[in-house]
Amino acid sequence: MDNMERIVQITAGRGPEECTWVAAQVVKQLLKEAHEHGIDAQVIQHVSGTLNGTVRTASILLKGSLVVEFVASWEGTIQWIGQSTFRKMHKRKNWFVGVFTMQPLQNQSVFDGDIHYQAIRSSGAGGQHVNKVSSAIRATHLPTGLSVVAMDFRSQHQNKKVATERLKAKISSHQAAQLCNQLNDQWLNQTRVVRGNPVRTFTGSDFKPERKKSEFKSQHNGLKCVLSKKLKT
């Protein structure tokens, strides 16, 4: 199976400092488990909490053939059951952080082979030359479908050059808009951490996973058993 890519965001949301400590532990646990299953994991964004060893939010790029299943086993609410690490007399024992998935941005490089050029008739003032010669150029970026038209000159070569420059500028604007939308989604995730119905639960100061919660390893082994039985029948 080809390698897949996903970006996961781990966030303490608007929770107190205890949640930022939990988020830091989740980052460590997720990175450890990814390594155990041969998944390449790289922290690409990190915002620390106000206290040492805490994380307000972090984004991790994951690559590997099992990424989709791995991410599915983490996405959702993560619960930690334990005494506050910062307020020993605090009565609350349940703390929650969120794990969200984001699609990686497309490759921002623009290759000449990805651009399709089409000669078209110019329109507007210009007399007989406009009516008889197809000197205007439409340039289309095949991966995104974005296109521009250049008819500034009588020369196709000059119009092609202008169209290429305009198309690259349009692609850059499109990619910048995508990045803004993704950053906005990241910000919204800060408000979407749900208390209850966790996909995983950890306990104690050693951040030990509860056995009753399904982990990626057991899910993956079960999947292999099912596929093996199907192949034998």
C-alpha positions in Angstrom: 0.0 0.0 0.0 1.3 3.5 -0.9 2.3 5.8 1.9 -0.4 8.2 3.1 -0.1 11.5 4.8 -2.2 13.1 7.6 -1.8 15.9 10.0 -3.2 15.6 13.5 -3.6 18.5 15.8 -3.5 17.8 19.5 -5.1 20.7 21.5 -5.9 21.5 25.1 -8.6 23.8 23.8 -9.6 26.4 26.3 -9.0 24.0 29.2 -6.9 24.9 32.3 -3.1 24.2 32.7 -3.9 20.6 33.7 -5.2 20.0 30.1 -2.0 21.4 28.6 0.0 18.9 30.7 -2.3 16.1 29.3 -1.8 17.4 25.8 2.0 17.2 26.2 1.6 13.5 27.4 -0.6 12.7 24.4 2.0 14.1 22.0 4.6 11.9 23.6 2.3 8.8 23.5 1.2 9.4 19.9 4.8 9.8 18.7 5.9 6.7 20.6 3.1 4.6 19.2 3.7 5.9 15.7 7.3 4.8 15.9 6.4 1.4 17.1 4.2 0.8 14.0 6.7 2.2 11.5 4.9 5.4 10.9 7.0 8.5 10.3 5.9 11.3 12.7 7.2 14.9 12.7 6.1 17.8 14.9 5.5 20.7 12.5 3.8 23.1 14.8 4.1 23.5 18.6 2.7 26.1 21.0 3.8 25.6 24.6 1.6 26.2 27.6 2.5 28.8 30.2 4.1 26.2 32.5 7.2 24.1 31.7 6.5 20.8 30.0 3.0 21.7 28.8 1.5 22.0 25.3 -1.4 24.3 24.3 -1.5 22.9 20.8 0.7 20.8 18.5 0.4 19.5 14.9 2.1 16.3 13.8 2.7 15.2 10.2 2.3 11.4 9.9 3.4 9.3 6.9 3.1 5.6 6.3 0.9 2.8 4.9 -1.1 2.5 8.1 -1.7 6.2 8.7 -5.4 6.2 8.0 -6.1 3.4 10.6 -3.6 4.9 13.1 -5.2 8.3 13.0 -8.7 6.8 13.3 -7.6 5.2 16.6 -6.7 8.6 18.0 -9.1 11.1 16.5 -11.6 12.5 19.0 -11.5 13.2 22.8 -8.7 11.9 25.0 -9.4 11.6 28.7 -7.0 11.6 31.6 -8.1 10.5 35.0 -5.9 11.8 37.8 -5.1 14.3 40.4 -4.1 17.8 39.2 -0.4 18.1 38.7 -0.5 21.7 39.6 -3.3 22.1 42.2 -3.0 19.2 44.6 -6.2 20.1 46.5 -8.3 20.5 43.4 -11.2 18.1 43.4 -11.6 17.6 39.7 -10.2 14.2 38.4 -11.2 14.1 34.8 -9.4 16.2 32.1 -9.9 16.2 28.4 -8.0 17.2 25.3 -8.9 16.9 21.6 -7.2 15.2 18.6 -8.3 16.5 15.2 -7.3 15.6 11.6 -6.3 18.0 8.9 -5.4 17.2 5.3 -1.8 18.2 4.3 -1.6 21.2 2.0 -0.9 20.4 -1.7 2.7 20.7 -2.9 3.2 24.4 -3.5 5.7 23.9 -6.4 4.4 24.8 -9.8 5.9 22.7 -12.6 5.8 23.7 -16.3 4.4 20.3 -17.2 1.3 21.0 -15.1 0.4 24.0 -17.2 -1.7 23.6 -20.3 -1.6 26.4 -22.9 -4.4 27.1 -25.4 -4.3 29.7 -28.2 -7.6 31.6 -28.4 -8.8 34.6 -30.4 -8.3 38.0 -28.8 -11.3 40.2 -28.2 -11.6 44.0 -28.1 -9.9 46.7 -30.1 -7.3 45.8 -32.6 -8.8 45.7 -36.1 -8.4 42.9 -38.5 -5.5 41.4 -36.6 -7.8 40.6 -33.7 -10.3 38.9 -35.9 -7.8 36.7 -37.9 -5.0 35.7 -35.5 -5.4 33.6 -32.4 -2.7 35.4 -30.4 -4.3 35.3 -26.9 -3.2 32.5 -24.6 -5.2 30.7 -21.9 -3.1 29.0 -19.3 -4.6 26.3 -17.1 -3.0 24.7 -14.0 -4.1 21.1 -14.4 -3.8 20.0 -10.7 -6.1 22.9 -9.4 -8.1 23.8 -12.5 -7.1 27.5 -12.1 -6.8 29.4 -15.4 -5.9 32.9 -16.7 -6.0 34.6 -20.1 -3.4 36.9 -21.5 -4.1 39.1 -24.6 -1.8 42.0 -23.9 0.4 41.5 -27.0 0.1 40.5 -30.6 2.8 37.9 -30.0 1.7 34.5 -28.7 5.2 34.1 -27.1 4.8 37.3 -25.1 1.2 36.4 -24.1 2.3 33.0 -23.0 5.0 34.5 -20.8 2.5 36.9 -19.3 -0.1 34.2 -18.8 2.4 32.0 -17.0 3.3 34.8 -14.6 -0.3 35.6 -13.9 -1.2 31.9 -13.3 1.6 31.4 -10.9 0.5 34.5 -8.9 -3.1 33.2 -8.9 -1.9 29.8 -7.6 0.1 31.5 -4.9 -3.0 33.4 -3.8 -5.1 30.2 -3.9 -2.5 28.4 -1.7 -2.4 31.4 0.7 -6.2 31.2 1.0 -6.0 27.5 1.7 -3.5 28.1 4.5 -5.7 30.8 6.0 -8.6 28.4 6.0 -6.6 25.7 7.6 -5.3 28.0 10.3 -8.8 29.2 10.9 -9.9 25.5 11.3 -7.1 25.1 13.8 -8.3 28.0 15.8 -11.9 26.7 15.8 -10.6 23.3 17.1 -9.7 25.1 20.3 -13.4 25.4 21.0 -14.4 21.9 19.9 -12.9 19.8 22.6 -15.8 17.7 23.9 -15.9 16.3 27.5 -17.0 12.7 27.6 -17.2 9.8 25.2 -13.4 9.5 24.9 -11.7 7.4 22.3 -8.8 6.7 24.7 -8.5 7.1 28.5 -5.3 7.4 30.5 -4.8 7.3 34.2 -2.3 8.3 36.9 0.9 10.4 36.9 2.6 7.8 34.6 -0.1 8.4 32.0 -1.0 4.7 31.7 -3.6 3.7 29.1 -6.7 2.0 30.4 -6.9 -1.6 29.1 -10.6 -1.5 28.3 -9.9 1.2 25.6 -9.1 -0.1 22.2 -5.6 0.8 21.0 -4.3 0.9 17.4 -2.2 -2.3 17.9 -5.1 -4.5 18.8 -7.3 -3.0 16.1 -4.6 -3.6 13.5 -4.1 -7.2 14.6 -7.8 -7.9 14.5 -7.9 -6.5 11.0 -5.1 -8.7 9.8 -6.9 -11.8 11.2 -10.1 -10.9 9.4 -8.3 -10.4 6.1 -6.4 -13.6 6.6 -9.6 -15.6 7.0 -11.1 -14.1 3.9 -8.1 -15.0 1.8 -8.3 -18.6 2.9 -12.0 -19.0 2.0 
